[in-house]
Amino acid sequence: SSGINAEYGGFGLFGEERKNNEQQLPLYSSLCIIEPNQATNQHCKQALKGIMYSETQIEQYLQRIGYKGSISNDFPTLTKLIHHHLSTVPFENLDIHYSTHHTINVEPQAVFHKIVERKHGGYCMENNTGFSTLLKSVGFVLYTGAARVAAVQNGGPKGVFLGHSHMVSFVTIEDSIYVVDVGFGGNGMIYPMLLKENIVTKGVGKQEFRLIEQKIDSFIDPHQKFWIFQYRFDSSEDWTDCYAFNRTEFALPDYKIMSFFTSTSPDIFFTQTLVGSLITFNEKFEPSGKNTLFDKTFKIQKNGEIVEIFTAKTEKERVELTERLLGIKLTEEEAAGIKG
């Protein structure tokens, strides 16, 4: 698309070269994305256009997630921004089912329209695109990468990881790198995770998370290691693989290809059923529960325990419960989209 060509320096999705006013534009280095303040030349400024939010959009985004106060490039601010995002922007795939178009657009401006203006959520590449673009726009230093979801998450065998279908952010604060993910749903990380092995961080209730680095057995290269994000529901359980990643930088064209598969393939659960998750917080603004949707079943969890279950008997009930528990109000046209 022309958006990709403009953003990535005149090279299209498949590498074709384009000229603008007889002048070939360079393929931009990651400096333009990682260090916006250093993008002083004209070409870098053009590259940044479209992948940063304007001051007005920043204000609207912060208002959407209920964030107030100053913003600094530090761990407490990053944590607070993550918590505000998780508490207001649900993980969900409603547009694949409840819409007239049944498609997903992961371009930053399209994500802004969906999350901020329509007040919906999104699945991993939408929520993480919106949040990472917000972070870059307010001065955080970061880039994004892709992850392979563990097959065990879909009922498959342990130790096997699927193709790239998830997105994470790598945020640099002082001399440390933190992994940030606001788009994995109910078992996703709640805090920024330092990119070091075996540092256990908290989840909701007794749930815990950690990162380990190791080889994936199904890969040929014995020297290639991956970071693996794992969780367990309390300290007495074994760890469960969630997804694996390395630190290779991915860009918008990569996510467009990934998202096309995850939003259209009949072999992936996103296209087969409705899913949703919203993290809830207590009066001290600490993560304390989650509201989840799978197909027609809604669950309310508090401190790791399921306290209520609702099963929608009609489409009207499912739409009403989606608004009540996930905070998404569907229009009549969107609700009718489930019919095809």
NORQUIPE-V610136 format. One record per residue. N is the residue number from 1. PHI is phi as a letter, one per 20 degrees, with the letter a starting at -180 (999 if undefined). OMEGA is omega as a letter, one per 20 degrees, with the letter a starting at -180 (none if undefined). D_FIRST is the distance of its C-alpha to the first C-alpha in Angstrom with 2 decimals. Layout:
# NORQUIPE-V610136
<<N & PHI & OMEGA & D_FIRST> <N & PHI & OMEGA & D_FIRST>>
This chain:
# NORQUIPE-V610136
<<1 & 999 & a & 0.00> <2 & f & r & 3.78> <3 & f & r & 5.31> <4 & f & a & 5.42> <5 & f & a & 6.49> <6 & f & a & 8.85> <7 & f & a & 10.11> <8 & d & r & 10.95> <9 & m & r & 12.61> <10 & n & r & 10.83> <11 & d & a & 10.33> <12 & f & a & 7.35> <13 & g & a & 7.73> <14 & d & r & 10.67> <15 & n & a & 12.14> <16 & f & a & 11.69> <17 & e & r & 12.94> <18 & c & r & 11.98> <19 & d & a & 14.70> <20 & c & a & 15.02> <21 & l & r & 18.39> <22 & m & a & 19.78> <23 & d & r & 19.40> <24 & f & r & 17.59> <25 & e & a & 16.28> <26 & f & r & 17.53> <27 & f & a & 16.03> <28 & f & r & 17.35> <29 & f & a & 20.12> <30 & f & r & 20.44> <31 & g & a & 22.90> <32 & f & a & 20.30> <33 & e & a & 19.58> <34 & e & a & 23.15> <35 & c & a & 25.15> <36 & g & a & 23.60> <37 & f & a & 26.98> <38 & e & a & 26.92> <39 & e & a & 23.66> <40 & e & a & 25.70> <41 & e & a & 24.15> <42 & f & a & 21.63> <43 & f & r & 18.84> <44 & f & r & 19.35> <45 & f & r & 19.42> <46 & f & a & 16.03> <47 & f & a & 14.79> <48 & f & a & 16.62> <49 & f & r & 15.23> <50 & o & r & 13.25> <51 & d & r & 14.84> <52 & c & r & 18.30> <53 & e & r & 19.94> <54 & f & r & 22.04> <55 & g & r & 25.82> <56 & f & r & 25.83> <57 & f & r & 23.30> <58 & g & r & 25.39> <59 & f & a & 28.45> <60 & f & a & 26.96> <61 & f & r & 25.80> <62 & f & r & 29.25> <63 & f & r & 30.92> <64 & g & a & 29.01> <65 & e & r & 30.36> <66 & m & a & 33.72> <67 & e & r & 33.81> <68 & c & r & 36.37> <69 & o & a & 37.74> <70 & f & r & 36.75> <71 & c & r & 34.10> <72 & c & r & 34.98> <73 & e & a & 33.36> <74 & b & a & 35.93> <75 & f & a & 36.56> <76 & g & r & 38.21> <77 & f & r & 35.39> <78 & g & r & 32.76> <79 & f & a & 34.93> <80 & f & r & 35.42> <81 & f & r & 31.73> <82 & g & a & 31.15> <83 & f & r & 34.04> <84 & f & r & 32.92> <85 & f & a & 29.47> <86 & f & a & 31.06> <87 & e & a & 33.59> <88 & c & a & 31.23> <89 & d & a & 27.81> <90 & f & r & 28.46> <91 & f & a & 26.86> <92 & a & r & 25.95> <93 & c & a & 23.81> <94 & f & a & 24.78> <95 & f & r & 21.44> <96 & f & a & 21.43> <97 & d & a & 24.79> <98 & e & r & 25.55> <99 & a & r & 22.78> <100 & e & a & 21.87> <101 & d & r & 18.40> <102 & l & a & 19.42> <103 & c & r & 16.07> <104 & c & r & 15.16> <105 & d & a & 12.32> <106 & d & r & 12.90> <107 & f & a & 10.99> <108 & g & a & 14.09> <109 & f & r & 14.12> <110 & f & r & 13.83> <111 & f & r & 16.52> <112 & g & a & 18.59> <113 & f & a & 18.67> <114 & f & a & 19.79> <115 & f & a & 22.31> <116 & e & a & 23.67> <117 & e & r & 23.45> <118 & e & a & 23.84> <119 & m & r & 26.08> <120 & d & r & 24.87> <121 & d & r & 24.42> <122 & r & r & 22.05> <123 & e & a & 22.17> <124 & g & a & 22.02> <125 & f & r & 18.40> <126 & f & a & 18.28> <127 & f & a & 21.69> <128 & f & r & 21.39> <129 & f & r & 18.04> <130 & f & a & 19.70> <131 & f & r & 22.93> <132 & f & r & 21.79> <133 & f & r & 19.77> <134 & f & a & 22.99> <135 & f & r & 25.12> <136 & f & a & 23.24> <137 & f & r & 23.38> <138 & d & r & 27.15> <139 & o & r & 27.90> <140 & f & r & 27.93> <141 & e & a & 27.13> <142 & a & r & 24.98> <143 & b & a & 22.25> <144 & d & r & 21.02> <145 & b & a & 21.54> <146 & d & a & 21.60> <147 & c & r & 24.73> <148 & d & a & 26.33> <149 & f & r & 28.14> <150 & f & a & 31.75> <151 & f & a & 32.69> <152 & f & r & 35.70> <153 & f & r & 33.54> <154 & d & r & 32.96> <155 & n & a & 36.56> <156 & e & a & 36.11> <157 & f & r & 38.30> <158 & f & r & 38.82> <159 & n & a & 37.50> <160 & d & r & 34.46> <161 & c & a & 30.90> <162 & e & r & 27.88> <163 & f & r & 24.39> <164 & f & r & 22.05> <165 & b & a & 21.34> <166 & c & a & 22.29> <167 & c & r & 21.39> <168 & c & r & 23.96> <169 & d & r & 24.36> <170 & d & a & 26.77> <171 & d & r & 28.44> <172 & e & r & 30.89> <173 & c & a & 33.97> <174 & l & a & 36.57> <175 & d & a & 37.08> <176 & d & r & 35.91> <177 & d & r & 32.70> <178 & d & r & 32.17> <179 & e & a & 29.99> <180 & c & a & 28.53> <181 & b & r & 27.22> <182 & d & a & 27.10> <183 & c & r & 25.31> <184 & d & r & 27.67> <185 & n & a & 29.88> <186 & f & a & 33.65> <187 & d & r & 34.31> <188 & e & a & 31.88> <189 & f & a & 33.21> <190 & d & a & 34.68> <191 & c & r & 35.22> <192 & f & a & 33.52> <193 & d & r & 34.78> <194 & g & a & 36.08> <195 & f & r & 34.78> <196 & b & a & 38.27> <197 & f & r & 40.04> <198 & m & r & 42.26> <199 & e & a & 41.94> <200 & e & r & 42.34> <201 & d & a & 40.66> <202 & e & r & 41.41> <203 & c & r & 39.60> <204 & e & a & 40.87> <205 & m & r & 44.58> <206 & e & a & 45.74> <207 & f & a & 42.36> <208 & c & r & 41.61> <209 & c & r & 38.72> <210 & b & r & 38.71> <211 & d & r & 36.75> <212 & c & r & 38.21> <213 & c & a & 37.12> <214 & a & r & 37.95> <215 & f & r & 37.07> <216 & e & a & 35.52> <217 & f & a & 38.00> <218 & f & r & 35.59> <219 & e & a & 33.95> <220 & f & a & 35.64> <221 & f & a & 35.65> <222 & f & a & 38.74> <223 & e & a & 37.83> <224 & e & r & 34.37> <225 & d & r & 34.71> <226 & c & r & 32.49> <227 & e & a & 32.94> <228 & c & r & 33.78> <229 & e & a & 33.72> <230 & c & r & 36.71> <231 & b & r & 38.52> <232 & b & a & 41.89> <233 & e & r & 43.42> <234 & a & a & 46.60> <235 & f & r & 48.26> <236 & e & a & 50.35> <237 & e & r & 47.42> <238 & f & r & 45.68> <239 & f & r & 42.19> <240 & d & r & 39.25> <241 & f & r & 36.09> <242 & d & r & 32.98> <243 & b & a & 30.24> <244 & c & a & 30.03> <245 & b & r & 27.85> <246 & d & a & 28.12> <247 & e & r & 26.92> <248 & f & r & 23.91> <249 & f & r & 21.02> <250 & d & a & 17.74> <251 & c & a & 14.41> <252 & g & r & 11.44> <253 & g & r & 9.75> <254 & f & a & 13.32> <255 & f & r & 13.77> <256 & f & r & 10.84> <257 & f & r & 12.64> <258 & g & a & 15.93> <259 & f & r & 15.34> <260 & g & r & 14.27> <261 & f & a & 17.68> <262 & f & a & 19.67> <263 & d & a & 18.65> <264 & c & a & 19.09> <265 & f & r & 21.68> <266 & f & a & 25.18> <267 & e & a & 26.64> <268 & d & a & 25.73> <269 & f & r & 27.75> <270 & g & a & 24.93> <271 & e & a & 24.43> <272 & d & a & 28.20> <273 & b & r & 29.60> <274 & e & r & 29.21> <275 & c & r & 29.61> <276 & a & r & 30.01> <277 & b & r & 31.83> <278 & c & r & 32.87> <279 & f & r & 35.14> <280 & d & a & 38.16> <281 & c & r & 40.29> <282 & e & a & 43.98> <283 & f & r & 45.73> <284 & e & a & 45.49> <285 & l & r & 41.71> <286 & d & r & 42.03> <287 & f & a & 39.98> <288 & c & a & 42.45> <289 & a & r & 40.82> <290 & b & r & 37.85> <291 & d & a & 37.05> <292 & c & r & 35.34> <293 & c & r & 34.13> <294 & b & a & 34.07> <295 & m & a & 33.89> <296 & d & a & 36.71> <297 & d & r & 38.54> <298 & d & r & 38.39> <299 & c & r & 40.31> <300 & d & r & 41.52> <301 & d & r & 42.47> <302 & c & r & 44.62> <303 & l & r & 45.45> <304 & n & a & 44.39> <305 & d & r & 46.38> <306 & f & a & 45.24> <307 & d & r & 47.14> <308 & b & r & 45.77> <309 & c & r & 44.04> <310 & c & r & 42.81> <311 & d & a & 41.87> <312 & f & a & 40.19> <313 & e & r & 42.08> <314 & c & r & 39.86> <315 & f & r & 36.28> <316 & f & r & 37.70> <317 & f & a & 39.25> <318 & f & r & 36.10> <319 & f & r & 34.12> <320 & f & r & 37.04> <321 & f & r & 37.32> <322 & f & r & 33.61> <323 & f & a & 34.15> <324 & f & a & 37.45> <325 & d & r & 36.58> <326 & d & r & 32.87> <327 & m & a & 32.69> <328 & d & r & 29.96> <329 & d & r & 30.95> <330 & e & r & 29.15> <331 & f & r & 29.15> <332 & f & r & 30.93> <333 & f & r & 27.75> <334 & f & a & 26.19> <335 & f & a & 29.52> <336 & f & a & 29.72> <337 & f & r & 26.42> <338 & f & a & 28.44> <339 & f & r & 30.00> <340 & o & none & 26.87>>
